[in-house]
Amino acid sequence: MTQDSNQMGAGEFKTHCLKLIDRVNQTKQPIIITKHGKPMAKLTPWLTDKR
């Protein structure tokens, strides 16, 4: 993961995806997944409506 907030390459994401899903759920901070340095996808927490 880079210092640039929450960005990582697709290969690293593939290796750690289950842990990253848990981390995103806990921190509520998205992770940008890159390929060759270009943003390709974003993993975001599922936000439930608690009314």
Distance bins in CASP14 RR format, pairs under 12 A and 6 or more apart:
PFRMAT RR
TARGET T0000
AUTHOR 0000-0000-0000
RMODE 2
METHOD distances of the structure
MODEL  1
1 7 1 0 0 1 0 0 0 0 0 0 0
1 8 1 0 1 0 0 0 0 0 0 0 0
1 9 0 0 0 0 1 0 0 0 0 0 0
1 11 0 0 0 0 0 1 0 0 0 0 0
1 12 1 0 0 1 0 0 0 0 0 0 0
1 13 0 0 0 0 1 0 0 0 0 0 0
1 15 0 0 0 0 0 1 0 0 0 0 0
1 16 0 0 0 0 1 0 0 0 0 0 0
1 19 0 0 0 0 0 1 0 0 0 0 0
1 20 0 0 0 0 1 0 0 0 0 0 0
1 23 0 0 0 0 1 0 0 0 0 0 0
1 24 0 0 0 0 0 1 0 0 0 0 0
1 29 0 0 0 0 0 1 0 0 0 0 0
1 31 1 0 0 1 0 0 0 0 0 0 0
1 32 0 0 0 0 0 1 0 0 0 0 0
1 33 0 0 0 0 0 1 0 0 0 0 0
1 34 0 0 0 0 0 1 0 0 0 0 0
1 43 0 0 0 0 0 1 0 0 0 0 0
2 8 1 0 0 1 0 0 0 0 0 0 0
2 9 0 0 0 0 1 0 0 0 0 0 0
2 12 0 0 0 0 1 0 0 0 0 0 0
2 31 0 0 0 0 0 1 0 0 0 0 0
2 32 0 0 0 0 1 0 0 0 0 0 0
2 33 0 0 0 0 0 1 0 0 0 0 0
2 34 0 0 0 0 1 0 0 0 0 0 0
2 37 0 0 0 0 1 0 0 0 0 0 0
2 39 0 0 0 0 0 1 0 0 0 0 0
4 31 0 0 0 0 0 1 0 0 0 0 0
4 32 0 0 0 0 1 0 0 0 0 0 0
4 34 0 0 0 0 1 0 0 0 0 0 0
4 37 0 0 0 0 0 1 0 0 0 0 0
4 39 0 0 0 0 0 1 0 0 0 0 0
5 27 0 0 0 0 0 1 0 0 0 0 0
5 29 1 0 0 1 0 0 0 0 0 0 0
5 30 0 0 0 0 1 0 0 0 0 0 0
5 31 0 0 0 0 1 0 0 0 0 0 0
5 32 1 0 0 1 0 0 0 0 0 0 0
5 34 0 0 0 0 0 1 0 0 0 0 0
5 39 0 0 0 0 0 1 0 0 0 0 0
5 42 0 0 0 0 0 1 0 0 0 0 0
6 12 0 0 0 0 0 1 0 0 0 0 0
6 13 0 0 0 0 0 1 0 0 0 0 0
6 20 0 0 0 0 1 0 0 0 0 0 0
6 23 0 0 0 0 1 0 0 0 0 0 0
6 24 0 0 0 0 1 0 0 0 0 0 0
6 27 0 0 0 0 1 0 0 0 0 0 0
6 28 0 0 0 0 0 1 0 0 0 0 0
6 29 1 0 1 0 0 0 0 0 0 0 0
6 30 1 0 0 1 0 0 0 0 0 0 0
6 31 1 0 1 0 0 0 0 0 0 0 0
6 32 1 0 0 1 0 0 0 0 0 0 0
6 33 0 0 0 0 1 0 0 0 0 0 0
6 34 0 0 0 0 0 1 0 0 0 0 0
6 39 0 0 0 0 0 1 0 0 0 0 0
6 42 0 0 0 0 1 0 0 0 0 0 0
6 43 0 0 0 0 1 0 0 0 0 0 0
6 44 0 0 0 0 0 1 0 0 0 0 0
6 45 0 0 0 0 0 1 0 0 0 0 0
7 13 0 0 0 0 1 0 0 0 0 0 0
7 20 0 0 0 0 0 1 0 0 0 0 0
7 29 0 0 0 0 0 1 0 0 0 0 0
7 30 0 0 0 0 0 1 0 0 0 0 0
7 31 1 0 0 1 0 0 0 0 0 0 0
7 32 1 0 1 0 0 0 0 0 0 0 0
7 33 1 0 0 1 0 0 0 0 0 0 0
7 34 1 0 1 0 0 0 0 0 0 0 0
7 35 0 0 0 0 0 1 0 0 0 0 0
7 37 0 0 0 0 1 0 0 0 0 0 0
7 38 0 0 0 0 0 1 0 0 0 0 0
7 39 1 0 0 1 0 0 0 0 0 0 0
7 40 0 0 0 0 0 1 0 0 0 0 0
7 41 0 0 0 0 0 1 0 0 0 0 0
7 42 0 0 0 0 1 0 0 0 0 0 0
7 43 0 0 0 0 0 1 0 0 0 0 0
8 14 0 0 0 0 1 0 0 0 0 0 0
8 15 0 0 0 0 1 0 0 0 0 0 0
8 16 0 0 0 0 1 0 0 0 0 0 0
8 17 0 0 0 0 0 1 0 0 0 0 0
8 19 0 0 0 0 0 1 0 0 0 0 0
8 20 0 0 0 0 1 0 0 0 0 0 0
8 23 0 0 0 0 0 1 0 0 0 0 0
8 24 0 0 0 0 0 1 0 0 0 0 0
8 30 0 0 0 0 0 1 0 0 0 0 0
8 31 1 0 0 1 0 0 0 0 0 0 0
8 32 1 0 0 1 0 0 0 0 0 0 0
8 33 1 0 0 1 0 0 0 0 0 0 0
8 34 1 0 0 1 0 0 0 0 0 0 0
8 35 0 0 0 0 0 1 0 0 0 0 0
8 37 0 0 0 0 0 1 0 0 0 0 0
8 39 0 0 0 0 0 1 0 0 0 0 0
8 40 0 0 0 0 0 1 0 0 0 0 0
8 41 0 0 0 0 0 1 0 0 0 0 0
8 42 0 0 0 0 0 1 0 0 0 0 0
8 43 0 0 0 0 1 0 0 0 0 0 0
9 15 0 0 0 0 1 0 0 0 0 0 0
9 16 0 0 0 0 0 1 0 0 0 0 0
9 17 0 0 0 0 0 1 0 0 0 0 0
9 20 0 0 0 0 0 1 0 0 0 0 0
9 31 0 0 0 0 1 0 0 0 0 0 0
9 32 0 0 0 0 1 0 0 0 0 0 0
9 33 1 0 0 1 0 0 0 0 0 0 0
9 34 1 0 1 0 0 0 0 0 0 0 0
9 35 1 0 0 1 0 0 0 0 0 0 0
9 36 0 0 0 0 1 0 0 0 0 0 0
9 37 1 0 0 1 0 0 0 0 0 0 0
9 38 0 0 0 0 0 1 0 0 0 0 0
9 39 0 0 0 0 1 0 0 0 0 0 0
9 40 0 0 0 0 1 0 0 0 0 0 0
9 41 0 0 0 0 0 1 0 0 0 0 0
9 43 0 0 0 0 0 1 0 0 0 0 0
10 16 0 0 0 0 0 1 0 0 0 0 0
10 17 0 0 0 0 0 1 0 0 0 0 0
10 20 0 0 0 0 0 1 0 0 0 0 0
10 31 0 0 0 0 0 1 0 0 0 0 0
10 32 0 0 0 0 0 1 0 0 0 0 0
10 33 1 0 1 0 0 0 0 0 0 0 0
10 34 1 0 0 1 0 0 0 0 0 0 0
10 35 1 0 1 0 0 0 0 0 0 0 0
10 36 0 0 0 0 1 0 0 0 0 0 0
10 37 0 0 0 0 1 0 0 0 0 0 0
10 38 0 0 0 0 0 1 0 0 0 0 0
10 39 0 0 0 0 0 1 0 0 0 0 0
10 40 1 0 0 1 0 0 0 0 0 0 0
10 41 0 0 0 0 1 0 0 0 0 0 0
10 43 0 0 0 0 0 1 0 0 0 0 0
11 17 0 0 0 0 1 0 0 0 0 0 0
11 20 0 0 0 0 0 1 0 0 0 0 0
11 33 0 0 0 0 1 0 0 0 0 0 0
11 34 0 0 0 0 1 0 0 0 0 0 0
11 35 0 0 0 0 1 0 0 0 0 0 0
11 36 0 0 0 0 0 1 0 0 0 0 0
11 37 0 0 0 0 0 1 0 0 0 0 0
11 40 0 0 0 0 0 1 0 0 0 0 0
12 19 0 0 0 0 0 1 0 0 0 0 0
12 20 0 0 0 0 1 0 0 0 0 0 0
12 31 0 0 0 0 0 1 0 0 0 0 0
12 32 0 0 0 0 0 1 0 0 0 0 0
12 33 0 0 0 0 1 0 0 0 0 0 0
12 34 0 0 0 0 1 0 0 0 0 0 0
12 35 0 0 0 0 0 1 0 0 0 0 0
12 37 0 0 0 0 0 1 0 0 0 0 0
13 19 0 0 0 0 0 1 0 0 0 0 0
13 20 1 0 0 1 0 0 0 0 0 0 0
13 21 0 0 0 0 0 1 0 0 0 0 0
13 23 0 0 0 0 0 1 0 0 0 0 0
13 24 0 0 0 0 0 1 0 0 0 0 0
13 31 1 0 0 1 0 0 0 0 0 0 0
13 32 0 0 0 0 1 0 0 0 0 0 0
13 33 1 0 1 0 0 0 0 0 0 0 0
13 34 0 0 0 0 1 0 0 0 0 0 0
13 35 0 0 0 0 1 0 0 0 0 0 0
13 40 0 0 0 0 1 0 0 0 0 0 0
13 41 0 0 0 0 1 0 0 0 0 0 0
13 42 0 0 0 0 0 1 0 0 0 0 0
13 43 1 0 0 1 0 0 0 0 0 0 0
14 20 0 0 0 0 0 1 0 0 0 0 0
14 33 0 0 0 0 1 0 0 0 0 0 0
14 35 0 0 0 0 0 1 0 0 0 0 0
14 41 0 0 0 0 0 1 0 0 0 0 0
16 22 0 0 0 0 0 1 0 0 0 0 0
16 23 0 0 0 0 1 0 0 0 0 0 0
16 24 0 0 0 0 0 1 0 0 0 0 0
16 31 0 0 0 0 0 1 0 0 0 0 0
16 33 0 0 0 0 0 1 0 0 0 0 0
16 43 0 0 0 0 0 1 0 0 0 0 0
17 23 0 0 0 0 0 1 0 0 0 0 0
17 24 0 0 0 0 0 1 0 0 0 0 0
17 31 0 0 0 0 1 0 0 0 0 0 0
17 33 0 0 0 0 1 0 0 0 0 0 0
17 41 0 0 0 0 0 1 0 0 0 0 0
17 43 0 0 0 0 1 0 0 0 0 0 0
18 24 0 0 0 0 0 1 0 0 0 0 0
18 25 0 0 0 0 0 1 0 0 0 0 0
18 43 0 0 0 0 0 1 0 0 0 0 0
19 25 0 0 0 0 0 1 0 0 0 0 0
19 26 0 0 0 0 0 1 0 0 0 0 0
19 31 0 0 0 0 0 1 0 0 0 0 0
19 43 0 0 0 0 0 1 0 0 0 0 0
20 26 0 0 0 0 0 1 0 0 0 0 0
20 27 0 0 0 0 0 1 0 0 0 0 0
20 29 0 0 0 0 0 1 0 0 0 0 0
20 30 0 0 0 0 0 1 0 0 0 0 0
20 31 1 0 1 0 0 0 0 0 0 0 0
20 32 0 0 0 0 0 1 0 0 0 0 0
20 33 0 0 0 0 1 0 0 0 0 0 0
20 41 0 0 0 0 0 1 0 0 0 0 0
20 42 0 0 0 0 0 1 0 0 0 0 0
20 43 1 0 0 1 0 0 0 0 0 0 0
20 44 0 0 0 0 0 1 0 0 0 0 0
20 45 0 0 0 0 0 1 0 0 0 0 0
21 27 0 0 0 0 0 1 0 0 0 0 0
21 30 0 0 0 0 0 1 0 0 0 0 0
21 31 0 0 0 0 1 0 0 0 0 0 0
21 43 1 0 0 1 0 0 0 0 0 0 0
21 44 0 0 0 0 0 1 0 0 0 0 0
21 45 0 0 0 0 1 0 0 0 0 0 0
21 46 0 0 0 0 1 0 0 0 0 0 0
22 31 0 0 0 0 0 1 0 0 0 0 0
22 43 0 0 0 0 0 1 0 0 0 0 0
22 45 0 0 0 0 0 1 0 0 0 0 0
23 29 0 0 0 0 1 0 0 0 0 0 0
23 30 0 0 0 0 0 1 0 0 0 0 0
23 31 1 0 0 1 0 0 0 0 0 0 0
23 43 0 0 0 0 1 0 0 0 0 0 0
23 45 0 0 0 0 1 0 0 0 0 0 0
24 30 1 0 0 1 0 0 0 0 0 0 0
24 31 1 0 1 0 0 0 0 0 0 0 0
24 32 0 0 0 0 0 1 0 0 0 0 0
24 33 0 0 0 0 0 1 0 0 0 0 0
24 42 0 0 0 0 1 0 0 0 0 0 0
24 43 1 0 1 0 0 0 0 0 0 0 0
24 44 1 0 0 1 0 0 0 0 0 0 0
24 45 1 0 1 0 0 0 0 0 0 0 0
24 46 0 0 0 0 1 0 0 0 0 0 0
24 47 0 0 0 0 0 1 0 0 0 0 0
25 31 0 0 0 0 0 1 0 0 0 0 0
25 43 0 0 0 0 1 0 0 0 0 0 0
25 44 0 0 0 0 0 1 0 0 0 0 0
25 45 1 0 1 0 0 0 0 0 0 0 0
25 46 1 0 0 1 0 0 0 0 0 0 0
25 47 0 0 0 0 0 1 0 0 0 0 0
25 48 0 0 0 0 0 1 0 0 0 0 0
26 45 0 0 0 0 1 0 0 0 0 0 0
27 43 0 0 0 0 0 1 0 0 0 0 0
27 44 0 0 0 0 0 1 0 0 0 0 0
27 45 1 0 0 1 0 0 0 0 0 0 0
28 43 0 0 0 0 0 1 0 0 0 0 0
28 44 0 0 0 0 1 0 0 0 0 0 0
28 45 1 0 1 0 0 0 0 0 0 0 0
28 46 0 0 0 0 1 0 0 0 0 0 0
28 47 1 0 0 1 0 0 0 0 0 0 0
28 48 0 0 0 0 0 1 0 0 0 0 0
29 42 0 0 0 0 0 1 0 0 0 0 0
29 43 0 0 0 0 1 0 0 0 0 0 0
29 44 0 0 0 0 1 0 0 0 0 0 0
29 45 1 0 0 1 0 0 0 0 0 0 0
30 39 0 0 0 0 0 1 0 0 0 0 0
30 41 0 0 0 0 0 1 0 0 0 0 0
30 42 1 0 1 0 0 0 0 0 0 0 0
30 43 1 0 0 1 0 0 0 0 0 0 0
30 44 1 0 1 0 0 0 0 0 0 0 0
30 45 1 0 0 1 0 0 0 0 0 0 0
30 46 0 0 0 0 0 1 0 0 0 0 0
30 47 0 0 0 0 0 1 0 0 0 0 0
31 39 0 0 0 0 0 1 0 0 0 0 0
31 40 0 0 0 0 0 1 0 0 0 0 0
31 41 0 0 0 0 1 0 0 0 0 0 0
31 42 1 0 0 1 0 0 0 0 0 0 0
31 43 1 0 1 0 0 0 0 0 0 0 0
31 44 0 0 0 0 1 0 0 0 0 0 0
31 45 0 0 0 0 1 0 0 0 0 0 0
32 38 0 0 0 0 0 1 0 0 0 0 0
32 39 1 0 1 0 0 0 0 0 0 0 0
32 40 0 0 0 0 1 0 0 0 0 0 0
32 41 1 0 0 1 0 0 0 0 0 0 0
32 42 1 0 1 0 0 0 0 0 0 0 0
32 43 0 0 0 0 1 0 0 0 0 0 0
32 44 0 0 0 0 1 0 0 0 0 0 0
33 39 1 0 0 1 0 0 0 0 0 0 0
33 40 1 0 1 0 0 0 0 0 0 0 0
33 41 1 0 1 0 0 0 0 0 0 0 0
33 42 1 0 0 1 0 0 0 0 0 0 0
33 43 1 0 0 1 0 0 0 0 0 0 0
33 44 0 0 0 0 0 1 0 0 0 0 0
34 40 1 0 0 1 0 0 0 0 0 0 0
34 41 0 0 0 0 1 0 0 0 0 0 0
34 42 0 0 0 0 0 1 0 0 0 0 0
34 43 0 0 0 0 0 1 0 0 0 0 0
35 41 0 0 0 0 1 0 0 0 0 0 0
END
